[in-house]
């Protein structure tokens, strides 16, 4: 922010930046697609709104939205990579020795191939260590804030590899499904769509799930929030992990139990989300 596009290997942080030393900051990530030769960001308005909410929850003096839009436009103008990419917006509290200045930057990088995951993933549940209402009276826990403190999420990804599955679904200590480390949870049941409630659960509001749910409501399909247990999913019409970058991933198996899967429904949900 304030410098524009810089060469890829240009150092952008100093050693005592609080985002680096303490994870004191927030970020958001969105998919970049190329349309008619020009890159654009999927659902940019929604991502900027969520980014602003995260900054506000951290009491960070965020740059104005117009500044971010200008920086994004400058970055996209220089992006020449083929295929899909990931736009990441990052805001930290800045250097510890200069507490009045935040660090604001963005990166655009090529996205990993998610085509196999979009055909279906296996998953295991992993206890997150708090109840489904733990955040209701404790906003200081930063539930639903996309902070830079991502060590637990990355550890969960490693645990998935150790267990021989593609994905993890966090569960609350009272037995409810919450979300994935980097994806929201969507369930189809009783001719409706359902997703995990935010707020008291500490679950991050998913931009892509919100897009799908809004479209469903506009088509007269019920779309609401509910808590599900792992044992509920075999009796539903399907479950998906939904990511702004990777798309709509049908969960074919959870903890070794096969789940229902309708490829046509998956294709419809993916198209609704823009994939």
C-alpha atoms as one frame of an Amber mdcrd trajectory, in Angstrom:
protein
   0.000   0.000   0.000   1.453   3.327  -1.070   4.140   1.708  -3.242   2.136
  -0.170  -5.847   3.455  -3.207  -7.687   6.992  -4.267  -6.755   9.248  -7.053
  -8.093   8.373 -10.474  -6.702  11.467 -10.855  -4.515  11.248  -7.388  -2.939
  11.265  -7.579   0.914   7.991  -6.182   2.234   8.170  -6.818   6.005  10.750
  -5.968   8.626  11.716  -8.395  11.366   9.592  -6.927  14.162   6.353  -6.619
  12.176   3.619  -7.756  14.563   1.906  -9.751  11.867   5.083 -11.817  11.536
   6.078 -12.062  15.212   2.616 -12.454  16.785   0.129 -13.140  14.011  -1.465
  -9.800  14.912  -3.328  -9.034  11.744  -5.910 -10.315   9.306  -6.190 -11.381
   5.707  -8.688 -12.423   3.095  -8.283 -14.576   0.011 -10.281 -14.609  -3.206
 -10.126 -16.378  -6.551  -8.816 -14.575  -9.627 -10.117 -15.788 -12.976  -9.304
 -14.602 -16.486 -12.345 -13.575 -18.538 -11.836 -12.526 -22.171  -8.144 -12.077
 -21.471  -8.658  -9.864 -18.421  -8.229 -11.016 -14.801 -11.020 -10.316 -12.352
 -11.699 -11.188  -8.712 -14.703 -13.348  -7.840 -17.132 -11.729  -5.388 -14.712
  -8.894  -4.602 -17.283  -6.740  -2.804 -18.093  -9.537  -0.366 -14.425 -10.289
   0.281 -13.639  -6.638   0.950 -16.574  -6.424   3.358 -15.376  -9.491   5.283
 -11.825  -8.137   5.311 -13.100  -4.877   6.792 -15.034  -6.779   9.479 -11.896
  -8.713  10.434  -9.878  -5.494  10.667 -12.541  -3.859  12.817 -12.654  -6.852
  15.173  -8.901  -6.501  15.675  -9.144  -2.718  16.180  -6.850  -2.244  13.215
  -6.854   1.133  11.458  -7.612  -0.283   8.039  -6.850   1.665   4.860  -9.921
   2.955   3.049 -11.685   0.579   0.676 -10.861   2.855  -2.264  -7.146   2.416
  -1.537  -7.492  -1.356  -1.532  -9.444  -1.270  -4.799  -6.738   0.848  -6.411
  -4.030  -1.545  -5.221  -6.015  -4.566  -6.428  -6.503  -2.956  -9.838  -2.771
  -2.242 -10.073  -1.942  -5.828  -9.161  -4.402  -7.317 -11.637  -3.064  -5.087
 -14.406   0.364  -6.685 -13.927  -0.868 -10.271 -13.521  -0.139 -12.318 -16.605
  -0.306 -15.877 -15.279  -2.568 -18.409 -17.023  -5.468 -20.149 -15.299  -6.814
 -19.348 -11.847  -4.945 -17.376  -9.204  -5.284 -16.408  -5.558  -5.542 -12.790
  -4.461  -4.535 -12.402  -0.812  -5.080  -9.155   1.090  -2.970  -8.785   4.241
  -3.147  -6.206   7.015  -0.916  -6.259  10.117  -0.477  -3.955  13.082   2.871
  -3.011  11.612   6.354  -2.798  13.134   6.512  -3.087  16.905   8.931  -0.163
  17.075   6.444   2.038  15.151   2.999   1.338  16.602   1.245   4.000  14.540
   1.870   2.422  11.138   0.097  -0.673   9.799   1.454  -2.903   7.061  -0.947
  -3.370   4.151  -0.107  -5.477   1.115  -1.498  -7.938  -1.379  -0.150 -10.854
  -3.354  -1.396 -12.648  -6.457  -0.149 -16.198  -6.960  -1.106 -19.054  -9.241
  -3.737 -21.335  -7.705  -3.062 -25.022  -7.182  -5.040 -27.385  -9.393  -8.264
 -28.221  -7.523  -9.934 -30.271 -10.255  -9.546 -33.583  -8.406 -10.899 -32.154
  -5.142 -13.905 -30.734  -6.983 -14.824 -34.295  -7.958 -14.851 -35.374  -4.316
 -12.783 -35.597  -1.133 -12.443 -37.840   1.879 -12.431 -36.245   5.311 -11.943
 -36.947   9.004 -13.301 -35.087  11.987 -10.937 -33.397  14.408 -11.948 -31.894
  17.777 -11.385 -28.143  17.917 -11.491 -28.051  21.731 -14.399 -25.727  22.452
 -18.183 -26.005  22.618 -20.523 -24.845  19.885 -21.465 -21.796  21.993 -18.011
 -20.901  23.352 -17.729 -17.633  21.441 -21.170 -16.252  22.276 -20.007 -14.478
  25.428 -16.352 -14.131  24.480 -15.900 -11.848  21.458 -12.278 -11.305  22.467
 -11.605 -14.881  21.263 -12.009 -13.452  17.739 -14.413 -16.088  16.503 -15.230
 -15.625  12.843 -12.232 -13.352  12.263  -9.800 -14.330   9.499  -6.635 -13.644
  11.467  -3.044 -14.346  10.501  -2.778 -16.830  13.405  -3.108 -19.911  11.214
  -0.864 -22.438  12.945  -3.808 -24.592  14.111  -5.322 -24.672  10.629  -2.014
 -25.692   9.084  -1.519 -28.335  11.784  -4.946 -29.745  10.894  -3.878 -30.042
   7.263  -0.834 -32.035   8.366  -3.067 -34.238  10.499  -5.247 -34.938   7.459
  -2.164 -36.209   5.628  -1.212 -38.392   8.602  -4.701 -39.903   8.624  -4.659
 -40.534   4.889  -7.598 -38.242   4.060  -7.913 -35.132   1.924  -9.631 -32.815
   4.388 -10.425 -32.167   8.041 -13.761 -31.081   9.475 -13.466 -29.501  12.909
 -15.959 -30.568  15.571 -17.010 -28.849  18.771 -16.480 -30.505  22.142 -20.240
 -31.078  22.329 -20.138 -33.092  19.116 -21.184 -30.752  16.301 -19.576 -30.232
  12.911 -18.119 -26.740  12.502 -15.990 -26.039   9.408 -12.822 -27.085   7.662
  -9.460 -25.414   8.303  -9.845 -23.420   5.087 -13.432 -24.127   4.005 -17.009
 -23.760   5.183 -19.495 -26.614   5.523 -22.632 -26.904   3.387 -25.279 -29.631
   3.774 -28.332 -30.501   1.666 -31.225 -32.133   3.510 -35.019 -32.031   3.462
 -35.017 -30.105   0.167 -33.038 -27.283   1.763 -29.477 -26.070   2.110 -27.921
 -25.734   5.543 -24.686 -24.295   6.854 -23.099 -23.960  10.284 -24.287 -20.961
  12.316 -21.705 -18.237  12.853 -21.481 -16.115  15.994 -21.401 -18.388  19.013
 -19.676 -21.211  17.136 -16.706 -19.058  16.155 -17.093 -20.223  12.552 -15.911
 -17.864   9.822 -18.686 -16.642   7.526 -17.974 -18.133   4.094 -18.264 -15.723
   1.173 -18.895 -18.548  -1.288 -21.504 -20.262   0.875 -23.275 -16.918   1.280
 -23.377 -16.591  -2.520 -24.877 -20.082  -2.843 -27.411 -19.520  -0.061 -28.549
 -16.166  -1.471 -29.037 -17.752  -4.894 -31.030 -20.625  -3.369 -33.359 -18.222
  -1.557 -33.907 -16.255  -4.764 -34.969 -19.528  -6.418 -37.416 -20.353  -3.618
 -35.195 -22.996  -2.008 -34.856 -22.965   1.758 -31.402 -21.923   2.983 -30.695
 -21.622   6.679 -28.302 -22.453   9.514 -28.186 -25.553  11.694 -25.745 -27.676
  13.637 -25.193 -31.233  12.415 -23.418 -34.140  14.057 -21.194 -36.461  12.008
 -23.754 -39.254  12.336 -26.404 -37.062  10.708 -24.673 -36.775   7.338 -25.373
 -40.279   5.921 -29.077 -39.410   6.127 -28.760 -36.175   4.175 -28.576 -35.513
   0.437 -24.905 -34.600   0.617 -22.276 -32.438   2.275 -19.648 -30.148   0.787
 -16.615 -28.219   1.939 -16.737 -24.864   0.199 -13.727 -22.658  -0.473 -13.461
 -19.317  -2.274 -10.392 -20.602  -4.122 -10.856 -24.374  -4.439 -14.596 -24.352
  -5.045 -17.379 -26.731  -3.977 -15.853 -30.003  -2.800 -18.267 -32.926  -2.242
 -17.393 -34.947   0.850 -17.611 -38.572  -0.263 -16.498 -40.121   3.015 -16.284
 -38.872   6.594 -14.426 -40.887   9.243 -14.586 -43.912   6.959 -18.359 -43.669
   6.431 -19.556 -43.108   2.881 -21.843 -40.135   2.337 -24.509 -39.536  -0.315
 -23.326 -37.723  -3.419 -25.341 -36.353  -6.320 -22.956 -35.133  -9.061 -25.721
 -33.091 -10.669 -26.384 -31.244  -7.418 -22.673 -30.633  -6.950 -22.456 -29.222
 -10.483 -25.423 -26.942  -9.797 -23.937 -25.623  -6.552 -20.562 -25.091  -8.205
 -22.122 -23.190 -11.104 -24.082 -21.045  -8.667 -20.836 -20.149  -6.928 -19.139
 -19.322 -10.227 -16.983 -22.445 -10.645
